Amino acid sequence: MIEKQKRDRYEMHKYWGKKPSSNLKVLIEKFSTEGDTILDPFSGYGVFCCEAYLLNRNVISNDLNPIANFINNQLLSKDFDLKKLEKEWILIKDAFVPYVNSWYQLDLEKESVQLINILRDNNDVPIKGRYKRIDNNKTHEITFTKEQVVNYLKFENEQVIYEWYPTVELIENSRISAKKGMTVASLFTKRTLACHAKLLGLIESISSNNEKDLFKLAFTANLANCSKLVPPIKTRGDMSQGAWMTGFYIGETYLENNVLQYFENRFNKIVKGKKDYLQFFENSLFTNNSSSFSVTQFDAKDLKIQSESIDYIFTDPPYGDAVPYFEQSIIWNSWLKVSPNYKDEIVISDSKSRGKDTSSFEIEINEAFSEIRRVLKVGGYFSLTYHSLSGLEWKAITNACIQNGFEMIDFDWLVQKTFTPRQINRSKSIKGDVLVTFEKVLSITSIHLNETQTKKLFIEEIENWLAYEPLDTNEIFMRIMKTIFQKKIIIGQIDLLEVLLKNFKFEENQTWSLLHSLV
């Protein structure tokens, strides 16, 4: 039986950066044995730790971000009563339906229907709608008349929201379109804000124990779906659903989605995900499993773990400024009433108020990797996967590996499950992630090169390779990385993509070649 790539247990939430579980399973089996203690200091969604736990490893899943911690707890725990969960959903839904229907009702000439999606402009004026009739599942599209627009806005403006909702301000950051004065509440229309607030209130009052947390997992996973952050894919039509990727950009038009319809989809994904996970504990092979897991929320620079107690470490460290996780997670953390430790986050942020630049990123990544060295056993393995368009970021990571006495033993390319928009749209960019595995050795040796020396080394190496064959960006990036790790070079401040663009030719077939033939 071929294991499917998208496991239901990893589709319960839209947290970023999930790596393919099948790849991680291979790593775990290759570099650890049953009963070993495994750590991921930047666990994110928790795919690696979940796979390790199911393979009878003792797991420490750590992340400073509260929402990542919350997801990990719901993913790894098996103490849930899914029958109770589904009974509670019937009660919640029964109480929620009349409220939602009052907000999304549209009166036509001969009938009243429930709107599923509404196209609105950036002044929140409704333009078009899509609805289903009670008697069939076929969707119908309507362009609102002036009278319907007036009635739609009048109803919305007259309503009062009595339930709690977050009014936390976004951290101003032009990189992710978080403008001054924007709040979490402003990411939603009054209609979706009211429905989310009502739904959360019902979850709090009707559900209990661990099942309540599963509802909140579905709730947070659905927030972006029903915010102003859902753009239409205009090439496919005004009402074609796009997806929230990153940031808080609200376009000229956006799609307002029916909170009940979309939450129910997310709820079903939660149920499927937990069933997928819990089936392992019904397997006769798993009954002998004695592994344990713990979910911690330590600063990766201070893990509070005993020295040399970890057998194997895997991590996907922060992406520099590609994804400022804590700033973007505010849409989830605020509704959970938790506040991240922004001070200790390892990140590059364009937010002027945070003081998180490339220099601080380099220092803090090195501190985190020093902590990884401290807790890892001598001879233990450390696998690292990362992607960055900026040479400044991978310089920080590669240098930290070498400075902390990690010796490369394996090097590969891991194709990630999803690409960022920048990766998809830029043919010259790197697609996927470098996957390097190191061994912790006693001696720490390295060669230091400044910016000029590093650039000279890169150009010479690339010229030698391209003299034999054209190479794409991925292959050049990989070869450069292997050279750095094999020779244990501490590199200077340099951007590999910039070196390529200035010194080599990019062909139509998306490979690089020499500017001039070597004589």
C-alpha distance (Angstrom), angle and dihedral (degrees) to the residues before:
residue distance angle dihedral
M1 . . .
I2 3.81 . .
E3 3.81 112.5 .
K4 3.79 110.2 -125.3
Q5 3.77 116.0 -119.9
K6 3.79 97.5 -132.0
R7 3.77 103.7 58.1
D8 3.81 113.4 -163.0
R9 3.81 90.9 -129.3
Y10 3.79 89.4 63.2
E11 3.81 95.4 48.0
M12 3.80 96.5 65.6
H13 3.80 95.6 96.9
K14 3.79 138.4 21.3
Y15 3.79 97.8 -126.7
W16 3.80 110.5 147.1
G17 3.79 133.4 -109.8
K18 3.81 102.7 33.1
K19 3.77 112.3 169.8
P20 3.84 123.7 -145.8
S21 3.80 108.1 -84.4
S22 3.82 93.3 -145.0
N23 3.82 90.9 59.4
L24 3.79 91.6 48.3
K25 3.80 92.4 49.3
V26 3.82 89.4 56.8
L27 3.81 90.5 51.1
I28 3.79 93.7 49.2
E29 3.80 92.8 50.8
K30 3.80 92.3 45.0
F31 3.81 99.6 49.1
S32 3.81 104.3 29.8
T33 3.79 141.7 35.4
E34 3.80 134.0 -139.5
G35 3.79 112.2 -72.0
D36 3.82 93.8 26.6
T37 3.79 120.0 132.6
I38 3.79 112.4 -116.0
L39 3.81 129.3 -166.2
D40 3.79 135.6 -166.8
P41 3.84 107.9 -176.1
F42 3.85 92.7 -171.7
S43 3.79 98.7 36.0
G44 3.83 100.4 162.8
Y45 3.81 108.7 176.6
G46 3.82 90.6 -1.9
V47 3.82 103.1 -119.6
F48 3.80 94.3 141.5
C49 3.80 95.0 46.9
C50 3.79 92.3 46.9
E51 3.80 91.9 52.0
A52 3.81 90.7 47.2
Y53 3.81 92.3 49.5
L54 3.80 91.6 50.8
L55 3.82 88.1 51.0
N56 3.83 90.6 58.4
R57 3.79 98.1 -100.3
N58 3.80 123.0 137.4
V59 3.77 106.0 -115.5
I60 3.80 136.1 -152.1
S61 3.79 108.4 -172.2
N62 3.79 110.4 -169.7
D63 3.79 132.6 -179.0
L64 3.80 131.0 151.6
N65 3.81 92.4 -147.7
P66 3.85 109.5 94.3
I67 3.83 94.5 -145.2
A68 3.82 91.5 52.1
N69 3.80 88.6 49.9
F70 3.80 90.2 48.8
I71 3.83 92.4 50.1
N72 3.82 91.4 48.0
N73 3.79 91.9 53.4
Q74 3.82 92.2 51.0
L75 3.81 91.8 44.4
L76 3.80 98.1 49.3
S77 3.79 101.1 36.2
K78 3.80 118.9 93.6
D79 3.79 95.6 -174.9
F80 3.81 96.7 105.7
D81 3.79 132.9 117.5
L82 3.80 104.3 -145.6
K83 3.81 92.5 -174.2
K84 3.80 89.3 55.9
L85 3.81 89.0 46.6
E86 3.81 92.7 53.8
K87 3.84 92.3 45.7
E88 3.80 89.7 51.7
W89 3.80 89.9 49.7
I90 3.82 89.9 57.0
L91 3.82 89.4 54.6
I92 3.80 93.6 44.8
K93 3.79 92.7 46.5
D94 3.81 93.2 48.5
A95 3.80 89.6 54.7
F96 3.81 94.0 41.6
V97 3.81 101.0 47.2
P98 3.84 97.7 72.4
Y99 3.81 91.0 48.2
V100 3.81 94.0 49.4
N101 3.79 92.2 43.5
S102 3.80 91.1 55.5
W103 3.81 89.6 55.7
Y104 3.80 99.2 42.9
Q105 3.80 100.5 37.6
L106 3.79 116.1 124.2
D107 3.80 119.7 -169.2
L108 3.78 114.2 -142.3
E109 3.80 125.6 -177.9
K110 3.81 96.4 -88.1
E111 3.80 104.3 15.7
S112 3.79 148.1 17.2
V113 3.80 116.4 -117.1
Q114 3.79 137.1 -174.9
L115 3.81 117.7 -114.8
I116 3.80 116.4 -133.2
N117 3.81 100.0 -178.0
I118 3.79 132.6 13.6
L119 3.80 124.5 -165.7
R120 3.82 109.2 -142.9
D121 3.80 132.2 177.4
N122 3.80 123.8 -126.4
N123 3.81 89.2 -90.4
D124 3.83 86.2 59.6
V125 3.81 93.3 -112.8
P126 3.84 111.3 148.6
I127 3.81 114.9 -122.2
K128 3.80 107.9 169.1
G129 3.76 138.3 2.7
R130 3.77 140.5 -160.3
Y131 3.79 124.1 -150.1
K132 3.79 143.3 168.2
R133 3.78 126.8 -135.0
I134 3.79 118.6 -127.8
D135 3.79 93.1 -117.9
N136 3.85 97.9 56.7
N137 3.79 143.8 15.8
K138 3.79 96.4 -122.6
T139 3.78 112.3 120.6
H140 3.79 122.8 -131.6
E141 3.79 126.8 -158.9
I142 3.78 125.9 -143.9
T143 3.81 134.9 -175.4
F144 3.79 108.1 -141.3
T145 3.77 119.2 -117.8
K146 3.81 119.5 -134.8
E147 3.79 89.1 -103.1
Q148 3.80 92.4 51.8
V149 3.81 90.7 48.9
V150 3.82 90.9 51.7
N151 3.80 92.0 47.9
Y152 3.81 92.4 46.0
L153 3.80 93.4 53.1
K154 3.81 94.0 39.2
F155 3.80 92.2 55.5
E156 3.80 91.4 46.5
N157 3.81 94.1 48.9
E158 3.80 94.1 48.4
Q159 3.80 95.8 54.0
V160 3.79 123.8 97.8
I161 3.81 120.9 -147.4
Y162 3.79 108.2 -140.9
E163 3.81 98.9 174.1
W164 3.82 123.9 84.3
Y165 3.79 120.8 -94.7
P166 3.83 131.0 168.7
T167 3.80 120.5 -94.0
V168 3.82 95.5 -178.7
E169 3.81 114.0 148.2
L170 3.80 118.6 -119.8
I171 3.79 116.6 -119.0
E172 3.79 104.6 -104.0
N173 3.79 108.2 -111.4
S174 3.81 124.1 150.4
R175 3.82 90.3 -161.1
I176 3.82 89.7 70.5
S177 3.84 97.2 28.9
A178 3.80 93.0 -108.7
K179 3.79 102.1 151.1
K180 3.78 129.0 -164.7
G181 3.80 111.8 -82.0
M182 3.81 95.4 18.5
T183 3.80 114.0 135.8
V184 3.79 133.2 -169.9
A185 3.81 87.9 -107.0
S186 3.82 91.2 55.4
L187 3.82 89.4 62.2
F188 3.81 88.0 71.3
T189 3.77 135.4 58.6
K190 3.80 114.6 -116.7
R191 3.81 86.8 -107.1
T192 3.82 96.4 55.7
L193 3.80 91.6 37.5
A194 3.80 90.9 55.5
C195 3.80 93.0 46.2
H196 3.80 93.5 48.0
A197 3.81 91.0 48.5
K198 3.81 91.3 49.4
L199 3.82 92.6 47.1
L200 3.80 93.1 50.0
G201 3.80 90.2 48.7
L202 3.81 90.5 52.9
I203 3.81 91.5 48.2
E204 3.80 90.1 51.8
S205 3.80 94.0 48.6
I206 3.84 101.3 39.0
S207 3.80 106.3 32.7
S208 3.80 126.8 61.6
N209 3.79 144.4 -173.6
N210 3.83 119.9 2.3
E211 3.80 92.5 -19.6
K212 3.81 88.7 65.4
D213 3.81 89.3 58.4
L214 3.81 90.6 52.2
F215 3.81 88.9 54.4
K216 3.80 88.9 50.4
L217 3.80 89.5 50.2
A218 3.81 89.3 55.7
F219 3.81 89.8 43.1
T220 3.81 95.2 54.3
A221 3.81 91.4 42.3
N222 3.80 88.6 56.9
L223 3.81 99.5 46.5
A224 3.81 98.0 89.7
N225 3.84 90.6 44.7
C226 3.79 89.5 63.3
S227 3.79 99.9 37.6
K228 3.79 132.7 91.9
L229 3.82 87.8 -95.7
V230 3.82 95.5 85.6
P231 3.82 108.9 99.7
P232 3.80 124.3 -164.5
I233 3.80 116.0 -116.8
K234 3.79 93.8 -123.5
T235 3.79 95.1 -165.6
R236 3.81 87.1 63.6
G237 3.80 96.8 41.7
D238 3.80 139.5 -72.6
M239 3.79 93.2 -81.1
S240 3.81 98.2 44.2
Q241 3.81 110.2 122.1
G242 3.78 118.9 -117.6
A243 3.79 123.0 -174.4
W244 3.79 135.7 -115.8
M245 3.78 106.9 -110.9
T246 3.79 110.4 169.3
G247 3.79 136.5 -36.7
F248 3.78 132.3 28.1
Y249 3.79 102.8 -85.8
I250 3.81 114.0 150.5
G251 3.80 110.1 -162.2
E252 3.79 132.7 -149.6
T253 3.78 86.7 -83.0
Y254 3.78 133.3 14.8
L255 3.80 137.9 -178.1
E256 3.79 119.7 -111.0
N257 3.80 107.7 -154.8
N258 3.78 130.0 -156.0
V259 3.81 105.2 -101.4
L260 3.82 95.5 -147.5
Q261 3.82 94.8 49.1
Y262 3.79 93.4 49.2
F263 3.80 97.1 39.2
E264 3.79 90.9 54.0
N265 3.81 89.1 55.5
R266 3.80 90.2 52.1
F267 3.80 91.6 46.1
N268 3.81 90.1 54.1
K269 3.82 89.4 51.4
I270 3.80 89.3 53.6
V271 3.80 91.7 52.0
K272 3.82 91.3 47.4
G273 3.79 91.0 46.7
K274 3.79 94.3 51.8
K275 3.81 92.3 45.4
D276 3.80 89.0 51.5
Y277 3.81 89.9 51.8
L278 3.81 98.4 41.3
Q279 3.81 93.2 51.3
F280 3.81 88.2 74.2
F281 3.79 90.8 65.4
E282 3.79 91.0 54.6
N283 3.81 90.6 56.4
S284 3.81 114.4 103.2
L285 3.83 89.8 -135.3
F286 3.78 91.0 56.8
T287 3.80 95.9 50.7
N288 3.82 88.0 78.2
N289 3.79 90.6 53.7
S290 3.80 111.2 119.1
S291 3.80 97.6 176.2
S292 3.78 123.3 132.5
F293 3.78 135.0 -157.9
S294 3.78 136.3 -155.3
V295 3.79 128.0 -171.2
T296 3.80 113.6 -148.4
Q297 3.79 134.6 -178.5
F298 3.78 102.4 -153.4
D299 3.77 128.0 144.8
A300 3.83 104.1 -101.2
K301 3.81 87.2 -131.1
D302 3.82 89.7 60.6
L303 3.81 109.7 29.3
K304 3.84 99.6 171.8
I305 3.82 88.9 -137.9
Q306 3.81 125.5 133.6
S307 3.80 114.7 -97.0
E308 3.82 116.8 -98.9
S309 3.81 92.5 3.6
I310 3.82 99.5 118.8
D311 3.81 122.8 86.3
Y312 3.80 99.7 -167.9
I313 3.80 135.0 10.0
F314 3.76 128.2 -164.7
T315 3.77 124.7 178.5
D316 3.77 145.4 163.4
P317 3.82 100.8 -152.5
P318 3.82 125.8 -151.9
Y319 3.80 116.3 -62.0
G320 3.80 96.5 -129.5
D321 3.80 107.2 -127.1
A322 3.84 95.1 -18.8
V323 3.82 91.2 90.7
P324 3.83 119.1 10.0
Y325 3.81 89.8 -159.9
F326 3.79 101.4 -170.0
E327 3.82 94.6 46.2
Q328 3.81 91.8 50.6
S329 3.80 93.8 41.2
I330 3.79 88.9 64.1
I331 3.81 87.9 93.0
W332 3.83 87.3 64.6
N333 3.81 104.1 28.6
S334 3.81 93.9 52.0
W335 3.82 93.2 56.8
L336 3.83 89.0 49.2
K337 3.83 88.3 52.0
V338 3.80 92.7 -123.5
S339 3.79 128.5 127.5
P340 3.83 123.0 -149.0
N341 3.78 124.0 -129.9
Y342 3.81 94.1 -110.4
K343 3.80 92.4 175.5
D344 3.81 95.0 65.3
E345 3.82 98.3 38.6
I346 3.81 112.0 120.1
V347 3.79 103.1 -134.8
I348 3.79 146.0 117.7
S349 3.79 107.6 -120.6
D350 3.80 129.7 -176.4
S351 3.80 87.6 -150.9
K352 3.81 106.5 115.8
S353 3.80 91.8 -151.8
R354 3.81 95.3 60.9
G355 3.80 104.3 55.9
K356 3.80 91.5 -144.8
D357 3.81 103.4 144.8
T358 3.81 133.6 153.4
S359 3.81 92.2 -87.8
S360 3.80 93.8 55.4
F361 3.83 89.6 43.6
E362 3.81 91.1 55.5
I363 3.80 92.8 48.4
E364 3.81 93.8 46.7
I365 3.82 95.5 45.0
N366 3.80 88.3 52.9
E367 3.82 90.2 50.1
A368 3.83 90.3 50.5
F369 3.81 92.3 49.4
S370 3.80 89.8 47.8
E371 3.80 86.9 55.4
I372 3.81 90.1 49.0
R373 3.80 88.9 53.6
R374 3.81 91.0 49.1
V375 3.82 96.0 54.3
L376 3.84 96.8 38.9
K377 3.79 119.2 90.5
V378 3.81 118.0 -115.9
G379 3.80 105.2 -93.7
G380 3.80 89.7 21.8
Y381 3.79 120.4 133.1
F382 3.79 129.5 -115.9
S383 3.82 120.6 -167.3
L384 3.76 119.4 -164.2
T385 3.78 129.4 -171.7
Y386 3.76 124.0 -176.6
H387 3.76 144.5 149.2
S388 3.77 129.6 -160.1
L389 3.79 135.9 162.5
S390 3.79 89.3 -153.6
G391 3.78 120.9 80.8
L392 3.79 88.0 -155.2
E393 3.80 90.7 65.8
W394 3.79 99.6 46.4
K395 3.80 88.3 44.0
A396 3.81 87.5 60.7
I397 3.81 92.1 49.0
T398 3.81 98.5 43.2
N399 3.79 92.1 45.9
A400 3.81 90.8 49.6
C401 3.82 90.6 53.6
I402 3.79 93.3 51.4
Q403 3.82 96.1 40.7
N404 3.81 90.5 53.5
G405 3.79 97.0 53.0
F406 3.78 103.5 -103.4
E407 3.79 114.6 151.6
M408 3.81 117.6 -155.1
I409 3.80 115.7 -120.0
D410 3.82 101.8 160.8
F411 3.81 135.7 24.7
D412 3.79 128.7 -174.7
W413 3.78 145.7 145.8
L414 3.79 118.8 -104.4
V415 3.81 115.1 -160.3
Q416 3.78 106.6 -145.2
K417 3.79 124.5 -135.5
T418 3.80 95.2 -116.6
F419 3.80 133.5 17.7
T420 3.79 125.7 -139.5
P421 3.83 116.2 -115.0
R422 3.81 89.3 -107.4
Q423 3.80 91.6 56.1
I424 3.80 93.1 48.5
N425 3.79 95.6 46.5
R426 3.80 99.8 44.0
S427 3.76 113.9 69.7
K428 3.81 91.3 -169.7
S429 3.80 92.7 55.3
I430 3.79 129.4 97.3
K431 3.80 114.9 -96.7
G432 3.77 116.5 -157.7
D433 3.77 132.1 2.7
V434 3.76 138.1 -67.3
L435 3.80 111.4 -119.9
V436 3.79 114.6 -159.0
T437 3.79 128.2 173.0
F438 3.78 121.1 -159.5
E439 3.77 136.9 -174.3
K440 3.78 120.7 -136.8
V441 3.80 106.2 -119.6
L442 3.80 129.3 -173.2
S443 3.82 98.0 -125.9
I444 3.79 121.2 66.0
T445 3.83 114.4 -154.3
S446 3.79 131.9 162.8
I447 3.81 146.7 157.9
H448 3.82 118.6 -128.4
L449 3.83 120.4 -143.2
N450 3.80 125.6 -178.3
E451 3.82 123.5 -138.7
T452 3.82 94.7 -86.8
Q453 3.79 93.2 47.2
T454 3.79 92.0 46.4
K455 3.80 92.5 50.7
K456 3.81 90.8 48.5
L457 3.81 90.8 50.8
F458 3.81 92.5 49.1
I459 3.81 94.1 49.0
E460 3.80 93.4 46.9
E461 3.81 93.4 48.4
I462 3.82 93.8 46.5
E463 3.83 92.1 47.0
N464 3.81 90.1 53.6
W465 3.81 91.9 50.9
L466 3.81 96.0 44.3
A467 3.80 91.2 49.0
Y468 3.81 86.4 70.6
E469 3.84 102.4 34.8
P470 3.81 143.3 -11.2
L471 3.82 113.9 -100.2
D472 3.80 134.6 -162.7
T473 3.80 123.1 -125.6
N474 3.79 93.8 -97.8
E475 3.80 93.9 54.8
I476 3.82 93.5 47.0
F477 3.78 91.1 48.2
M478 3.81 91.1 50.0
R479 3.80 94.1 48.5
I480 3.80 92.0 48.9
M481 3.78 90.9 50.0
K482 3.81 92.0 49.7
T483 3.79 90.2 50.6
I484 3.80 91.9 51.2
F485 3.79 94.3 48.7
Q486 3.81 95.8 41.8
K487 3.80 93.4 50.5
K488 3.85 92.4 36.9
I489 3.79 93.0 -129.1
I490 3.81 121.7 177.8
I491 3.81 98.9 -148.6
G492 3.79 130.8 -149.1
Q493 3.80 128.8 -121.9
I494 3.80 104.5 -63.6
D495 3.80 141.7 136.7
L496 3.81 114.0 -137.5
L497 3.80 94.0 -158.2
E498 3.79 90.1 53.8
V499 3.81 90.1 51.0
L500 3.81 89.9 52.0
L501 3.79 94.2 47.8
K502 3.82 94.1 49.4
N503 3.79 99.3 41.6
F504 3.80 107.9 29.2
K505 3.78 140.9 45.8
F506 3.81 123.6 -111.9
E507 3.81 110.6 -145.4
E508 3.81 129.5 -150.0
N509 3.80 90.0 -108.2
Q510 3.84 86.8 62.3
T511 3.79 96.4 -109.2
W512 3.79 129.8 118.1
S513 3.79 125.1 -118.3
L514 3.79 138.2 176.0
L515 3.80 117.5 -78.7
H516 3.79 89.3 -136.9
S517 3.78 130.4 17.5
L518 3.78 113.6 -102.1
V519 3.79 112.6 -118.0
